[in-house]
Amino acid sequence: MNYKISQRAASLAPSLTLAIDSKAKQMKAEGLDVVGFGAGEPDFDTPQHIKDACAKALADGFTKYTPAAGIPELRQAIADKHKRENGLAYKPSQIIVSCGGKHSCYNVILATCQEGDEVIIPAPYWLSYPEMVKLAGAKPVILETSDRTEFKVTPAQLRAAITPNTRLFILNSPSNPTGSVYTPDEIKALGDVCIEKGVLIMSDEIYEHLLYDGAQHKSVASFSPAHLEHTIIVHGFAKAWSMTGWRLGWCAAPEPIAKAIDAVQSHSTSNPTSFAQKGAVAALAGPQDHLPKWLAEFAKRRTYAFNKLNAMPGLTCVNAKGAFYLFPNISGTGLKSADFCARLLEQEKVAAVPGIAFGADDYIRLSYATSMANIEKGLARIENFCKGLKR
Ligand SMILES: *Cc1c(COP(=O)(O)O)cnc(C)c1O
């Protein structure tokens, strides 16, 4: 049978991260001692009170359809969070809860972009953004950055990329994959350009709470009413509450866009899981004391890895101020990222993600959401690998 694959689906790039990941899993299954730096999720458990709230909802029979955009108390709790932490006055009707921050991103793009539209995405980017833009029939426009500017785009660079077809600018600070964090002034300046040019901003703030070295997060929506009007915030429970498997995220949008997203969602997935939403209410309303502990642990690992990487022949690394990734430059080794990662896995049994997956072939992504023991062992092996290349 000659199956015809739709143009939309066929246009998607195969996931390189998954290819390395499945090879690493296969090696592990064969009993090999593989150290993984690929994790895109915290290695901590979901806090107990969140699990308890979900278990109670399940026991109470809270197992039926909810409104497609989420239960009112969760939308209210999210609106309260934005008021409390970001100084933003969203109504619950402007909040749409979806099946993960990823789903929220996709909904936003589907609800705002179509054929002929351009979406500006700074590289290195989270690998799903360009593919989602393509699924919507629009065109990703990639803005290159490098470690020389801590992977940040400048307002001038953004302005030069905007055309009459530009619909959306995707901002992700703190960033996956680089861990880079824009300062409030830098964020405001990018927002100013979008306002001037009439471009919407999709601001993915899922790593908002994971900051180091006194770095500050300020939402682009929070600088003025015009900034708020031009911004759609995407957020979720995966990272700061370690709830990746729960599949819960949200967006906060101007009312007409929220309505459109609600319509998209009501005809595709309907509501996110009912009892998971009850857990999410507890995540926002309950104690947040897990977070300082996690941050202290992440910070310790980050400093250790940062120092180690910079001492290796052929590698340089700028320090990340957020998230849980480091993004070392490997160009001094003479290898491109896919080759580097394939050989590293083969020779030293260390799994890392090639930067080319994020649009940056001179880098690799290392996640430090893994134990200190793993980090020590894995970095010693990477060092050995780099030394071997120099000989
Ligand atoms: C993890 C992540 C998300 C959301 O993940 P979900 O598991 O779908 O909630 C969104 N954006 C970025 C940049 C991420 O790293």
The ligand as an SDF file (V2000), in Angstrom:
LIG
                    3D

 15 15  0  0  0  0  0  0  0  0999 V2000
    9.0890   21.9760   28.8190 C   0  0  0  0  0  0  0  0  0  0  0  0
    8.7740   23.1320   27.9530 C   0  0  0  0  0  0  0  0  0  0  0  0
    7.4560   23.5210   27.6560 C   0  0  0  0  0  0  0  0  0  0  0  0
    6.2090   22.8090   28.1020 C   0  0  0  0  0  0  0  0  0  0  0  0
    6.2620   21.4910   28.3210 O   0  0  0  0  0  0  0  0  0  0  0  0
    4.9350   20.6950   28.7000 P   0  0  0  0  0  0  0  0  0  0  0  0
    5.4660   19.4220   29.2320 O   0  0  0  0  0  0  0  0  0  0  0  0
    4.1590   20.5430   27.4490 O   0  0  0  0  0  0  0  0  0  0  0  0
    4.1840   21.5030   29.7110 O   0  0  0  0  0  0  0  0  0  0  0  0
    7.2460   24.6590   26.9020 C   0  0  0  0  0  0  0  0  0  0  0  0
    8.2760   25.3770   26.4410 N   0  0  0  0  0  0  0  0  0  0  0  0
    9.5420   25.0480   26.6910 C   0  0  0  0  0  0  0  0  0  0  0  0
   10.6110   25.9170   26.1570 C   0  0  0  0  0  0  0  0  0  0  0  0
    9.8430   23.9020   27.4340 C   0  0  0  0  0  0  0  0  0  0  0  0
   11.1190   23.5710   27.6530 O   0  0  0  0  0  0  0  0  0  0  0  0
  1  2  1  0
  2  3  1  0
  2 14  2  0
  3  4  1  0
  3 10  2  0
  4  5  1  0
  5  6  1  0
  6  7  2  0
  6  8  1  0
  6  9  1  0
 10 11  1  0
 11 12  2  0
 12 13  1  0
 12 14  1  0
 14 15  1  0
M  END
$$$$
